[in-house]
Amino acid sequence: MNQIGEHHAVVGAGLIGGIWALMLAQRGNKVTLYDRRPDPRKQNNDVGRSINLALSDRGWKAMAKAGVDGVVREIALPVKGRMMHDHAGNQFFQQYGNDDQFIYSVSRGRLNMLLVEEAEKHPLVEVKFDHPCAGYSLVENGVEVKFKDGRSIQHDRLFGTDGIYSAVRGTMVRNDRFDYTQKYIPHGYKEILMKPNNDGDYRIAENGLHIWPRGQFMFMALPNPGGSFTCTLFAPYEGPESFENIKTDEDVLKFYNKHFPDAVEMLPNLIEDWNENPVSSMCTVKCFPWNDGGRVALLGDSAHAIVPFYGQGMNSGFEDCTVLSELMDKLPENAGNDEWVKMMRNYSELRKPAADAILDLALHNYIVMRDKTGDPKYQLQKKIEARIASRHPDKWKPLYTLVTFSHTPYNEAWDRGEMQQAVMNEVMTIENIEGVWEEDSTIDFAIETLERYLSDASSMSRPSPLLSVDV
Ligand SMILES: Cc1cc2nc3c(=O)[nH]c(=O)nc-3n(C[C@H](O)[C@H](O)[C@H](O)COP(=O)(O)OP(=O)(O)OC[C@H]3O[C@@H](n4cnc5c(N)ncnc54)[C@H](O)[C@@H]3O)c2cc1C
């Protein structure tokens, strides 16, 4: 193990900071994990933020590498597919993958706490709450982490895991040739809790992520252990049916009765939650590079913030930890700063295309979820794809499967998804596709078309009009 005995700072004890601090300590480094917030064991810091999150394979890989997958499984609830709710109250189930492929619903607060506590158990980790970072300065043989109260503490290296409004990135922004963009989408979200019924059971199927797709807006529900669901309304901030125009209790009821009549009767505390919970914004962040020489690196939302519609923000941050850790494995013992610079640059260059791809995929999936998942043609296409994938698992990998249940870099997953979408566009033009979709000839046609595209892969290039993003 290389670099034993260095003293690193990890700024941000969120989801990514906890696991990253542990991974660094497991390499034999002393780590101080700083967070601006008070200790969450003493107060709830997550009011108004998504209460549960979907954890999938990329996240599990990092958990396993840090040796915490076992404890995390104890708080994770398996979810097998999407349950679509149409206007008439009909429900349609779409399984995410094979019978053994699940995403897992986990409480944000519990997972965060568990990861920080697992890190804290390591004798080389010290956690310091109430330490808001204000940036850093590079100094001879190290980095000085600056705090808002004016203090500075010197470390060998600094890892910024301080989220979307990162103070560590705030210093990098002033560096020459540092690229940075931040963009808010026109939609916000509000959370409503669906409590268990009087028997303490789930009111709707617990193995599904429930979606009420309604064009410009969408209602969603993800199960929690104990019988409740965290529901989220995604809607525009402005416009005829928007957060700005749903003002009174009557407006709320009118809106829900019009668009989600089957849900409204399962939300006895709708008005109470609506009035108490804030409307939160969603924003994307892109930047480059993710390192400052060999001394500072960004991981998680500080490097790449995305919208939540692919359930990959946290998972991609955990993948940063896996990738950076694997690159550190290859550093020679007693590596000098030049080797660190090379390795950190490599990390940044390797992850950037993947992060850009999942950012665009997540924006695109918003449109798919709210506009397309309720469309019978789209549902038929998904059924055909599932059939092709089950017959030819070695040749056909649905995009969702590649993103959620594989470790294929997101950009490669997207390229493959584009190609398969082009094939499906041809399949859907087969005469009487509704009647012949189960026939072998349809599957053979799809595979032959895919092979034709694969033999001329250069004809496909991103971004293509198939998945063009326009929220
Ligand atoms: C509505 C919603 C739903 C989501 N659902 C999913 C999902 O299902 N699956 C998924 O994978 N992702 C999901 N995400 C994305 C996920 O929440 C983020 O990607 C994830 O929280 C990023 O983790 P992080 O550790 O980088 O940042 P954060 O979790 O934001 O943690 C940052 C930490 O840094 C601390 N901090 C901030 N500034 C400072 C400072 N100046 N000094 C010291 N400390 C500081 C904060 O207090 C915090 O503890 C969702 C996001 C939203 C908004």
The ligand as a Tripos MOL2 file, in Angstrom:
@<TRIPOS>MOLECULE
LIG
   53    58     1     0     0
SMALL
NO_CHARGES

@<TRIPOS>ATOM
      1 C1        -34.6040   14.9740   -5.2110 C.3       1 LIG1
      2 C2        -33.3280   14.2120   -5.3680 C.ar      1 LIG1
      3 C3        -33.3660   12.8390   -5.5020 C.ar      1 LIG1
      4 C4        -32.1900   12.1160   -5.6870 C.ar      1 LIG1
      5 N1        -32.2640   10.7720   -5.8590 N.ar      1 LIG1
      6 C5        -31.1460   10.0680   -6.1010 C.ar      1 LIG1
      7 C6        -31.2020    8.6560   -6.2720 C.ar      1 LIG1
      8 O1        -32.2770    8.0520   -6.2030 O.2       1 LIG1
      9 N2        -30.0370    7.9920   -6.5130 N.ar      1 LIG1
     10 C7        -28.8350    8.6300   -6.6050 C.ar      1 LIG1
     11 O2        -27.8220    7.9680   -6.8640 O.2       1 LIG1
     12 N3        -28.7480    9.9680   -6.4190 N.ar      1 LIG1
     13 C8        -29.8570   10.6930   -6.1740 C.ar      1 LIG1
     14 N4        -29.7810   12.0440   -5.9640 N.ar      1 LIG1
     15 C9        -28.4650   12.7060   -6.0410 C.3       1 LIG1
     16 C10       -27.7320   12.6220   -4.7100 C.3       1 LIG1
     17 O3        -28.5110   13.1890   -3.6830 O.3       1 LIG1
     18 C11       -26.4040   13.3370   -4.8030 C.3       1 LIG1
     19 O4        -25.7250   12.9680   -5.9650 O.3       1 LIG1
     20 C12       -25.5460   13.0240   -3.5850 C.3       1 LIG1
     21 O5        -26.1460   13.5270   -2.4130 O.3       1 LIG1
     22 C13       -24.1420   13.5980   -3.7350 C.3       1 LIG1
     23 O6        -23.3950   13.2980   -2.6060 O.3       1 LIG1
     24 P1        -22.2090   14.2500   -2.1500 P.3       1 LIG1
     25 O7        -21.6230   13.6000   -0.9580 O.co2     1 LIG1
     26 O8        -21.3390   14.5710   -3.3060 O.co2     1 LIG1
     27 O9        -22.9310   15.6150   -1.7510 O.3       1 LIG1
     28 P2        -23.9260   15.8700   -0.5410 P.3       1 LIG1
     29 O10       -24.7160   14.6580   -0.2440 O.co2     1 LIG1
     30 O11       -24.6650   17.1220   -0.8790 O.co2     1 LIG1
     31 O12       -22.9660   16.1410    0.7030 O.3       1 LIG1
     32 C14       -22.1560   17.2840    0.7640 C.3       1 LIG1
     33 C15       -21.6870   17.4600    2.1930 C.3       1 LIG1
     34 O13       -20.7660   18.5380    2.2230 O.3       1 LIG1
     35 C16       -21.0960   19.4040    3.2980 C.3       1 LIG1
     36 N5        -20.6390   20.7550    2.9150 N.ar      1 LIG1
     37 C17       -21.1500   21.5660    1.9670 C.ar      1 LIG1
     38 N6        -20.4560   22.7060    1.9050 N.ar      1 LIG1
     39 C18       -19.4780   22.6190    2.8400 C.ar      1 LIG1
     40 C19       -18.4360   23.4880    3.2570 C.ar      1 LIG1
     41 N7        -18.2620   24.7130    2.7140 N.pl3     1 LIG1
     42 N8        -17.6140   23.0730    4.2450 N.ar      1 LIG1
     43 C20       -17.7690   21.8530    4.8260 C.ar      1 LIG1
     44 N9        -18.7470   20.9990    4.4700 N.ar      1 LIG1
     45 C21       -19.5830   21.3740    3.4880 C.ar      1 LIG1
     46 C22       -22.6070   19.2910    3.4330 C.3       1 LIG1
     47 O14       -23.0270   19.6740    4.7350 O.3       1 LIG1
     48 C23       -22.8180   17.8110    3.1680 C.3       1 LIG1
     49 O15       -22.7110   17.0420    4.3250 O.3       1 LIG1
     50 C24       -30.9510   12.7870   -5.7500 C.ar      1 LIG1
     51 C25       -30.9010   14.1760   -5.5880 C.ar      1 LIG1
     52 C26       -32.0810   14.8880   -5.4050 C.ar      1 LIG1
     53 C27       -32.0190   16.3760   -5.2520 C.3       1 LIG1
@<TRIPOS>BOND
     1     1     2 1
     2     2     3 ar
     3     2    52 ar
     4     3     4 ar
     5     4     5 ar
     6     4    50 ar
     7     5     6 ar
     8     6     7 ar
     9     6    13 1
    10     7     8 2
    11     7     9 ar
    12     9    10 ar
    13    10    11 2
    14    10    12 ar
    15    12    13 ar
    16    13    14 ar
    17    14    15 1
    18    14    50 ar
    19    15    16 1
    20    16    17 1
    21    16    18 1
    22    18    19 1
    23    18    20 1
    24    20    21 1
    25    20    22 1
    26    22    23 1
    27    23    24 1
    28    24    25 2
    29    24    26 1
    30    24    27 1
    31    27    28 1
    32    28    29 2
    33    28    30 1
    34    28    31 1
    35    31    32 1
    36    32    33 1
    37    33    34 1
    38    33    48 1
    39    34    35 1
    40    35    36 1
    41    35    46 1
    42    36    37 ar
    43    36    45 ar
    44    37    38 ar
    45    38    39 ar
    46    39    40 ar
    47    39    45 ar
    48    40    41 1
    49    40    42 ar
    50    42    43 ar
    51    43    44 ar
    52    44    45 ar
    53    46    47 1
    54    46    48 1
    55    48    49 1
    56    50    51 ar
    57    51    52 ar
    58    52    53 1
@<TRIPOS>SUBSTRUCTURE
     1 LIG1         1 GROUP 0 **** ****
